[in-house]
Amino acid sequence: MYRTALRNVLAHKGRLLMTALAVMLGTAFVAGTMVFSDTFGKAMRDSNSKSYSDVSVQVVDRAAGAGVSAKEKSEGGSATLTDATVQQLAALPGTASARGVVSGFTGVADRKGELIGQFWAAKGANFAPGQDGKDPRYPMVEGQGPKSPQEVALDRKTADKAGYKVGDTVRVAANGPVVEAKLTGVFTTDDPVVNTGGTLTLFDRATAQQLLLEPGRYSSVVLTAKPGTSQDALLAEAEPKVPSGNRFDVETGAKLQADEQEMISKGTDSMRTMLLAFACISLFVGIFIIANTFSMLVAQRTKELALLRAIGASRRQVTRSVLIEALAIGTVSAAVGLLAGVGIGAGMQSLIGSLNENMPSASLVIKPMTVLVTLLVGVVVTVLSALLPALRASRIAPVAAMSSGDQPVSQKSLVVRNTIGSLLAAGGLALIGYGASTGDSTGRMPVAAGAFLAVIGVFVLLPLLSRPVVALVGPLLRGLGGTPGKLAQQNAVRNPRRTAATAAALTIGLTLVTGITVIGASVTDTVDRAVTSSMKADYIVSAANSMSLSEQVPAQIAKAPGVAASSPLIAAYWKLDGTSKSISGVDPASFEKLAEVTLTSGSTAALGQGQLLVDEDVAKKFGVTTGSTMAVTYPDESTGKITVGGVYQKGGMLGPVLLANSEIAKHEPKPYISDVLVKGKDGATAALKQSIKDATGANPVIEVKSRQEVRDGFSQTITFALNLMYGLLGMAVLIAILGVVNTLAMSVFERKREIGMLRAIGLDRGGIKRMVRLESVVISLFGAGIGILLGCFIAWAANGTLKSSLAGLTTVLPYGQLALFLALAGVVGLVAAIWPARRASKLDILSSIKTD
């Protein structure tokens, strides 16, 4: 039986090719993901390994810096790291040296005035020279470190990228006005931010504090231990000297490095998990191809298997022979997939390198676990997929050797299958409906579980659904294809199991693609409505990295030519009735010119009287109405009472609570300015935009966006995410296409006698081709249509769970894109049928008719 199984593999190489390709592609995705994530993780860990080489103990002020959120500032307290702190820590018995570090965002403009690099990787720091005038952290390769407010030094990669030389004038900016300074030095560094494409600008200590923090303040203090003093011992000495407050972190260098390595590992693990999820989808699609292939092979070998049973082979031996075939195919395909996966991993690493030339790289990492998992996955998936066909083969009676053709599917088996499918689908739909009705994140697990059950249930029911759905297109097929069209319809419903197994692969892909497309369209529409409905401003001015704007920026904009009205948006976190809430500060005098809220009670004039406006959710949660008072706890821990002056409908970009900027300023000495809203005298014009830019000193850090540009920014982010999803699902769709090709090719072989008879009675080669193509298109459209409907329903449910975090979210169906998906499915059917149709048309009439 072993020899028989191996001979069957070799005898059916062509018919098993698509199955082998499906397994190979799926396992290649798995192997490529593991190789890439292991390699990328190693590169990142190596790049960051020197970050704390000179750090024994580090004290960090989490609330320091312009990029700190309003919530962190409000909860941070008033203590800071100062020169006195540095001196106290330097005087510790175990301290060899103590260095105050100033760090924060600093953007560098190129010669065209544009920001160099990405805003999230633009840093500024203080140059801290020793007695020799050198800072060991930043060795100069040209010139010297900055010594005055009008001097800066740049890392070598940034200077080379912009073409700056020592002596040039460089324009830099943090969250305030642009600073024009002389470039006095170019240095090298092992800072991982710089090594991955970021920029680093050095100032003298006083200038760094003035621009990035405040005079006399540090963002962290780094201690180096004396020889013989352990990091833990120095940590114990330092902790009592650190100012009190919950915003200070005191850690050893070893702990910081371990934490960073762990963070990198978690990041790469998350990336690997996401990629493996899509690899599993591809393998799941492959299961249908493998099961379909072996089912058809078993049907074609009915007489052979029955003969083996007749001469003494047991059921177990027949089952084993089919599983041995699957084992051989799975092993070979997984091995080839492993080799292809190594290539995919190398290709992904090269792609990342081409997108960011500064991204760290490392030699390919191929762990034994990668090899083991890839081979095991390929073999297990293939063998399990062939299990049911193998069991079906073992049930073939010896008397079947005297008959020909497929064994009919029993009515009982279809009834059992339809019953199980109905129960699964009904249970899944019920869970989805329940999850969607919650309206918040608690419904996500029920929706996910329900979606899985519903998808499985629909797959089980596909044979039942195929007959009526394909029958609906019968008149259209006869009209388009005549007799070949009628034959195509009959072929599609002749074996509903086969049609369902072929269509299921496309159903999976289209369900996922449709789901993410509908969610993306819904989110885009919601954001678009939020910007349109709540903002009257022509332009929104903000910092590129979402940090607080300088207090000078709103005043500069207000004086710009062409500005009719403007207002800074201040973000604060205060405790209202004991609960921390986000508060948006606005200018009452210009509010109605710049923004709009739909009031259910009260008036916007209440803002000018120092009263709150709250949205309906806040009003409901706290049980307040217009005229109610709320207890408030300010960031300085003082308390008071504040009156609710109005309630407005939830939605828009303004947040849940509104208050006058002047009221926030009484308790926020350095308010967090998130944006500035601007209304022009002549609307949104290019002249007004340029006027605002000029007023802010053509600051490369500050962005001036119209409402349309804000909408486009959100849309681009969503489009990028969708395109990434489409790319990751591409492998599953490709495998689904292989499934259609595989089924049609084997179906043609199985129907050689039928095709020969059709040719003999007058159907020409063109008619045969048309019949096969139309059959393929029908099956593809059937699978795609079911997938689109299921994807829309799941997306509706998923949107229901997002309503609490995205106000005003409604499900939007992008009919154009959905029609395109359906059309592409039809094209897939046509393309998949090219080879099988050509093969069918070239069959010899006489040899086909005499086929046993």
N, C-alpha and C positions, 0 to 999 in steps of 0.2 A: 504493500500500500504506500510505503514511503517513496519507492521508485515511481509508482504510478502518479503520485502527487507532484513529484519533481518533473516528470515527463509532461504533465498537464501544464505546468508553469511555462516550460520551454515551448510547448505546442501552441500556447495562446499568448505569446509575447505581445503581438499587436493589440489584442483585445484587452490586455492588462496594462498597456502603456499609460493610458490616461489615469488609471488608478494609481500607478506608481508615481506619476507626475503630481497628483493631488497630495499623496503622502510626502513626497519629496519637498514640495513647496511649503506645506505646513510645518514640517520639521526644520526646514531651512529658516523659516521665520523664527521658530523657537531658538535654534542654535545662534542665529544672527543676533537676536535680542540679548542672549546671555553673554556672548562674546563681546558685543559692543558695551553693554552696561559694566561688565567686569573691567574692560580696558579703560573706559572713560572714568570709572571710579578710581582706578589705580593712578591715572594721570592727574586727577584732581587732588588725590591725597598726597602724591609726590610734590605737586605744585605748592601745597599749603604746609608741607612738613617743616619749612624754615620760618614760618610766621612767628613762632614763639621761642625761637632758639636763644634769645637773650632775655627772656622773661622768666623770672623766678616767681614773682607775685604781681598780679595786676588788679588795680582798683578802678572800676568803671562807673561813671555817672550815667545811668540810662536816660535821664531826662535832659542831657546836655545836647545842644545842637539845634539848628533851625529846622531840621527835618523831623524833629520829634512831634508826635501827634499832640493835639490839644488835650486828649484824655490823659496821656502820660505826663504832660506838664502839670495838669491839675492835680494829679495824684502823687506827684513827686516830692512835695515839700519844698522848703526854702534853703536847706543846706547845700553847699557846693564844694568842689575840690579847688583849693586855692594854693597860693605859694606857701601859706602857713601849713597846709596839709602836707605838701611835698617836703617841707623842712622837718616836720614831725616824723614822717616816715623815713627820711634820710638819716635821722638821728637814732634809729633803732639799732640795737647791738648787732643784729644779723644782716644789716643792709650794707652792701658795698656801694651802691649808687641808687638814686631815685630820680626819675625823669618825668616831668610833667608833660603830658601829650595833649595837644589840641588837634581835633580832627572834625571834619565836617564836609559838606558838599561844596565843591568849587568847580565851576565850569570854565573851560578854556575855549576862547574863540579862535578859529583859524583866520587866515588873512582875508577871507570873505565875510567874516563876522558870524559864521555858523558854529554851533557847538561841536567840539571834537569828541567823537566817541558817543557812547550812550550815557544819558544823564544819571542812571543808577550806578554807574561805575566811574563817576568823576569825584575825586577826593581832593581835599586840601589839608595840609598839616603844618606844624611848626618845625622849623630848622633849629635843632638844639645842639649847638657846637660845644665841644669840651674845651679844655684849656689850650689845646693845639689848634682850635678854630675849625675842627672837623666833626661832623656827625657820623659815627660809624654806621648808622642805619642807612645813610644816603651818601655813599662815596661819589665825589664829583669826578667826572671824566673830562669836563671842560669848565673853566671859570671857578667861581666860588659861591658859597651859600649867601642867601639874602641877609642884609644887615639893617635895612631901613624900610619904611612903609612903601616906598616906590620901587622895591626890588622883589623879584621872585626867581625861583628855580623850577625847572620842569624835568620830568623823567625823560630819558633818552628817546623812548618810543614815541612819546607825544611830540617832542621837539622835531624828530625826524618826519613824523607824519604831516606836521604843519609847515615844515621847512624853516623853522626858527633857528637862529644862531645866537650865540652869546652877544649881547649888545642890542638886540632887537627889542622893540616895544611889543608887549603882549597884553591882550585884553582878557581879564578874568573877572568872574562874578560869583558871589555866593547867593544870598537871597536879597542882597541890597544893590546899590548902584554898581556900575561897571568900574573896575579899577584898571587903569593903564599903568603898567609897571615895566621896568627894564629887566630883561632876562640876564641874570648875572651868572647862572650856572646850569649845567646839564648833568644829571646824576643817574646812576644805576640803582636798582633796588630789587629785592626778592619779594616785594609785596605782591600777594596773589592777585589783587585787584588790577594792578598794572600788568602783570604777566598774562592776564586774560583779556587784555585790550582796553583797560581803563586808563584814566589819566590821574596824575598826582602832581599837585602844585604845592611848593614850599614857600612859606612866608617866615619872616622873623617872628619871634614869640609874641610880641605885643600886637603886631598886625594880625596874626592868626587869631588871637583872642578877640580882637575888635571885630573882625569880619565874620568869624565862625561861631563865636560864643558871646562873651562879654569880657571887658577888661579884668585881668587877674584871675580868670577862671580856666580850669582844665576839664577836658572830657574824660581823661583817665590818667592814672599814675602808674608807671612801671618800675618795679623794684628788682634789683639784681642782688642775689645773696652773696655773702662773703664765703670764701672757701671754708668748707667744713660745716656750713649751715644748710640744712635741708630746706627744700621749698615749703614743706609742711610746718617746720619750725618758724620760718619767717612769716608764714601766713598767720600763725598763732600770735606772733608779736604785732603784726600789722592791724589785725581786726579791731582791737580796742581803740586804735588811733583814727579809724575811719569815721567821718561824721555820721551821726545817727540819721536814720531814714530808710525807707524800704526801697529806695531807688538805686542803692549802691550795691554792686556785685564785687566781691573780693574772692579771687580764685588763684590757684597756683598755675604756673605755665604749663605743667604737665596735664592738669585738669582741663585747661582751655584747649590744649592741642587735642586731647582725647575727645572733648566735646565737639570740636570742629570735625575731627575724623568721623565721629558718629553721625553728625549732621550730613556730611557728604555721603556716607553710606546709606542713610535714610533716603536722601534725595535720589541716589542711583537706584535704590531698591524700589522706590515709588515709580520711577521711570520704567524700570524693568517690569514691574507688576502691570503697568498700563499696556506696555508693548506685548507682554505675554497674554494679556486678556484678548487682544486682537489676534494673536497667534492661535489662541484656543478657538476663537470664532472660525478662523480658517480651517483648523482641524475638524471642527464640528461640521462645517460644510463638507469637508472631505469624507466624513463618515457616510453621508448619503451616497456619494459616488462609489465608495468601496462596497457598501451593502448592495447597491443597485447592480454593480458589476458582477458580484458573486451570485446574486439572485438570478441574473440572466444566464450566467455560465452554468449554473445548476440546472436551469430550465432547458438549456441547449444540450446538456449531457444527461438528460433523463434516462435515455436508453442505456447509455454507458454505465451509469450508476446502478440502474436496475439490474443490468447484467452482472455487475460485481456482486450485488446482493444475491442473485440467483446462483452464483457459483460458490457461495459460502461466506462472503464478507459480512461482518456484523454491522449493525448500525453505528457502533462506536468507531469502527474502522473507517466507515464512510465519512463520518463527522471529522475524524482526525485527519483524513486525507485532504479535505477542503481547508481545514485550519492550517495544515502544513503549507499549503499553497499560499495562504495569507501570511504565514510567518516568513516564508521565503521572500515574498514581495515586500513586506514591511521592513525586514532586515536590510535588504539591498537598498530600498528607497530611503530609509532613515540614514544609512551610511552616506549615500550620495547627498542627502539633505544636510548632513553635518558638514560635509566639505563645502557645499554651497553656502551654508550659514556662516562659515568662517569668512568666505568672500563677502557676504552681506555685511558682517560686522566690520570688516576692513573698509568697505564702501561707505558705511554710515560714519565711520571715524573720519574718512576723507571729506565727506560732505560737511560735517561739522567744522572741520578745518578750513574748508573753502568759504563757509559762511562767516567764520571769524578766524582770521589767520593767527590770532594770538591765543586761541584756545589751546590749553595744554594737551600734549599727546604722549602716548606711550606705546611700546611694542604690544602686539596683540596678546591678550591673555586668554588662553584656552585651558580652562580648568577641567580636571577629570569629571567633576560633577556635570559640566556642560555636555561632555561626550556621553556620559551615562544617561542623563535625562533625555537627550535627543534620541538616542537609540531606543531607550525604553518607551518613550512616547510614541515613536513611529511604529514599533512592533505592537504595543498594546492597542493602539487605536485601530490598526489594521486587523488584528486578530479579533477584537471585540466586534468590529463592524461586520466581519464575516461569520460571526457566531450563529446568527439567526439563519442565514442561507445554509450554513453547514448542518444545522439541526433539521432544516427543511429537506436537505438532501438525504439525510439518514432515514427519513420517513417514506422515501420512494419505495413502492412495493416492487418485488421482483417481477410481477406480471406486467409491469409497465414496459419491460423490454420488448414486449410483443406489440406495443402500440406506438404511436408517434405523436408529436406535438406536445404542447405545454399541458401540464396538469392543471385543471381548473381550480381556481381558488374557491374553497368551500364557503357557502353562505354563512355558516356559523362563525367562521373566522372573521368575516367582514362585520358581522353584527357585534361581536365582541370588541373589535377594533373601534368601531364607531361609538359604542357605548363608553369605552374608556376615554376616547378623544373628547366626547361631549362633556363628560364629568370634569376632565382636566381643563377644558376651555371655559366651562361655566365657572369653575372655582377660581381660575385665573382672572376672568373678567370681574367677578365679584370682589376679589382682593384689589384689583386696580381701581374699581369704582369707590371702594372704601378709602383707599389711600388718597385718591384725588379729592374726596369730600372733606378731608381734614384741613386742607388749606395751608398746611405748614410742613416743616421738615419731618414731623413724626409719621407722615404718610409715605415717606420715601421707601422704607423697607417693604411695606405691603405692596406698593406699586412695583418694586423690583421683583419681588417674589411672584406677584400676580402676572407680570409680564412674562416671566420664565414659564410659568404654568400655561398661560394662554398660548404662547408660541409653540410649546410642545403639543398642546391640545389641537391647535390648528394643523400642525404637521400630521398628526395622527388622522385628522379628519379630511386631509387633502384628497384621498381617493374618493370619498363621498362627494366632496365639493366639485371635483373635476368634471363629472358627467353633466350636471346641469349647466355649469359655467361654459364648458366647451360647446354644449348643445346650443347655447344662446348665440354663438358666433357662427353656427352652421350655415345659415342663409348667406352671411357675408362671405364665408369661405367658398361656397358654391358660386356666388356671384363673381368673386375675384378669380377663382381657379377652376371653375367648372368641375368636371369629373375628378381631376387631381385634388381639388379643394375638398370635395365630398369624401374622398378616400383619406385625406389628411385628417379630417375631423374624426372619422371612424377609427383610424389608427391611434389617435390621441386618447380615445376613450376605451379602446379595446382592452388595455391592461391598465386599469386605474392606479394600481400600486406603482407601476413603473413611471407613469406620468407624474404621480405625486412625488416620488423620490427624486425625479429630475427637476421638477419645479421647486421642490423644497429648498434646494441650494440657493436659487435666486431669491426665494422668499426671505430667507435669513438676511441676505445682503440688503435687499430693498427695505426690509423692516427697519434695520439699523440706520441706513442712509436716510430714509424718510423721517424717522424719529428725530435725528439730530438736525435735519434741515428745518422741520416744523418748529422745533424748540428755538433754533437760531433765528428764524423769521419772527417768531413771537416776541423774543427778547428785543430784537432790533426795533420792532414796531412799538414796543412799550417805551423803550428809551427815546425813540423819536417823538412819541406823544408827550413824554415827560418834558423834553427840552422845548417842544413847541408850545405846550399848554402853560408851563410855569414861567417861561422866560420871555420877556419882551425886549431884553437887552439886545443890542446889535452885536456886541462882542463880549467875550468872557476872557479875562486876562488871568493867567495862573502861572505858577512855576512848573518847569518841565518835570521835576521829580516829585511833584505834589507836596513840597514843603511849604512852610509859611513864607509869604511874601514879606519884604521889608516894609516897615511902617511908612517909609518915604514913598513907596510906589503908588498908593491911592492918591496922595496929594499931587504927585507928578502927573498922573493921568487926568485928574480933575482939571488941571490947568492946560491940558493939551488942546490945541486948536481943533474946532469941530465937535467937541464933546458937549452934549446938552445936559446929560446927567450921569452920575456915576455913584457907585456904592461898594465899599469893601464888604465881602462876606466873611464874617468871623466865626470860627468854629470853637465851641467851648463845651465842656462836660461838667454840669452841675448836678447835685442831688436834689431832685424834686420829690417831696414826700418820702425821702429816704432811699429813692432809687436813682442811680446815675442815668442821666439822659443827655443825648446830644442836642445842643442848642445852636441855632444859626443866627448870627447877628447881622442886622441890616440897617441901612440908614432910612429912618421913617420918612424923611422929607422927599426922598426920590424913589421910595419903594414901589409905588404904583406905576411909575414910569418904566421901571426895570424888570418887574416880576409881577406875577398874577397868581392869586389863590382864590379858590371858590369857597366863600364863607357860608357856613350853615347857620351861624349866629355871630353877633358881635360886629366889629368894624376894624379895618386896618388902621384907623386913626388911633386905636388903643396903643399901638406901638409907640407913638409920640408921647404917650402918657406913662411910659415905663411899664406897660403891661405885656403879658405873654399872649401869643397866638399859638394854639395847639391843634394838631390834627385830630381826626375823629377817633383814631386808635388810642391815642394818649388820653383823650377825654373819657373814653369808655373804660380804659384800664384803671385810671385814677378816680373815676366817678366825679368828674368836674364838668361844669358848664360855664358859660359866660357869666362873669361876676364872682365865681368861686375864687378862693385864695388857696395857695399852695405853700407849704413850708419849703424853703430853699436853704441848702448848705453850700457855701461858696468854697472855692479852692483853698482859701486861707483859713478854713474851718469855722468862719463866722456864719451866723445863721440869720434868717429873716423871713418875711412873708412877701409873696408876690401875687398879683391879681391876674386872673385869666380874662383877657379882653376880647377873645373871639375863638371860634372853632371853625376849622376849614377841612375840606375834603382831602383825604390822603392821596398822595401822588405827587409827581413832579420831583425836582432836584433840590428843593429848599429844606427838606428834612422835616422832622416831626414837631419841632418847637421853634418859634421865631421870637426874637427880642431885639430891641434897639441896641445898636453898637455902643451907644453912650452908656447904657446900663451895664453892659458886659465890661466895658473899660474901667468901671468903678472897682471891679474885683479882679481884673486881669491886667496887671501892669504891662505885660508883653503879650498882647493877644495873638492868637494864631489866625493869620489872614490867609484863607484858602484861595479866594478868587476876588476879582474886582469886576463888577458888572458895569458896562458902558453903553450909553445910548447916544447916538450921533444926531446932530442937527439935521443932517440930510440922509439918515439911515446908514446902513452898512455899505461903506464905500472904501475903495482902495486907498483913497487919500486919508480917511479917518484911521484905517489900520496902520498906515505908515506914520501918521501923527502920533499914535499911541506908542509905537515902537521907538520913535525918536524921543518922545517924552521920557521913556524909561532907559534912555542911553543906548538904544539898540542892544539891549542885554541879551546875550545868547541863551540865557537860562529862562527868560520870560517868554511865554507863548501867548499870542493874541489870536483867538479863534472866533469865527462867526458861529452862529447857531448851527448852520449847515456843516461847518467843519467839525463841530463837537459831535454832531450826529454821525458824520463820516468816520470820525475816529473810533466811535463805538462799533460802527458797522465793520470797519477794517479788522478790529480785534476779533469780532465774531466770525468774520469771513476767514480769517487765518485759522481759527480753531476748527471751523468746518472743513477747510481744505486739508488740515492735518488729519482729521477723522476720515475724510474720503480717501486720503493716501493710505492710511492704515487699514482701511476696509478693502483697498484695491486687491489685496492678495485673496481675500475671501471671494470677491466677485470673479477674479480670474479662475479660481478653482471651480466656481459655479459654472462658468462658461465651459471649462473642460468637462464638467459633468454632462452638459447638454450634448457636446460633441461625442462623448463616450457612449451615452445612451443611444443616440441616433446611429452611430457606427455599428454598435452591436445589434441594434434593432434591424438594420439593413441586412446584416449577416443572417440574422434569425429568420428574416422574411425573404430569403433568396428565391424560394420556390414561388411565393406569391408574386414577387416582382417579375420573375420569369414568365408567369402566366399572364400578367398584365401586359408585358411586352408582346407576348404571343398573340393576344387578342386585339392588338392595335395601339396600345398606349406608347407614344414615342418617348425618346430619351428626355426631351424637354418636359414632357408631362411627368415623368418619374422624378426629375429634379424638382419640379414645382411642388409635387406631393410631399417630398421630404422637407423642403424648405418651409412650406406652410405648416406642416406638423410641428417643426421646430419653433416657428414663430408663435403658434398657438400655445405650446407648452410654456414658452418663455413669458408671454404676456399673462398667462394664467398665474404663474408663480409671482411675477412682478406685481400684478394687480392685488393679489392677496397680501403681499408684503407691504404695499403702499397703504392699504386700508388699516392693516394692523399697526403699522408705524405711526399713522395719524392718531389712532386711538391711544397708543401708549404715550405719545408726545402730549396729548391733551391731559392725560393723567399726571404726567411729570410736571407740566406747567401748574397744575393744581397744587403741587407740593412746594412750588416756588413763590406763590403769591404773597406769603408772609415776608419774604426778603426782597421782593421786587413788586412794589405797589403798582396796581393797575394792569398786571399781566393778564393778557387774554390770548387764547390760541388763534394764531393766524395761519391759514393754509396757503402756501405759495403755489397757486394752481399752475402757473407757468413751469416752475421747476418740477412739480409732480408729473405734469404731462411730458416733460422732457425725459424724466426717468422712465416713464412707460414707453416712450418712443425708443429710447436707448435699449430697453429690454428687447423690443422688437428687432432692433439692429443686431443685438447679440444673438438672437435666434437665427437671423439670416446668416451671420458670419459663421456661427457654429455649425450650420448645415452645409457649408460649402463642400467640405471634404466628403461627408457621408452621402450627400446628393450626387456628387460626381462619381463616387464609387458605385452607387446604386444604378446610375444610368449606364455604366460600362459593364454591368454583369452580362455574361453570355447567356442567351435565352435558353439554349438546350441544356447546358450544364446546370443552370439554375433549376430548371424544371425537374431534372432527375435527382436533385439533392435529397438525401435521406433525412 
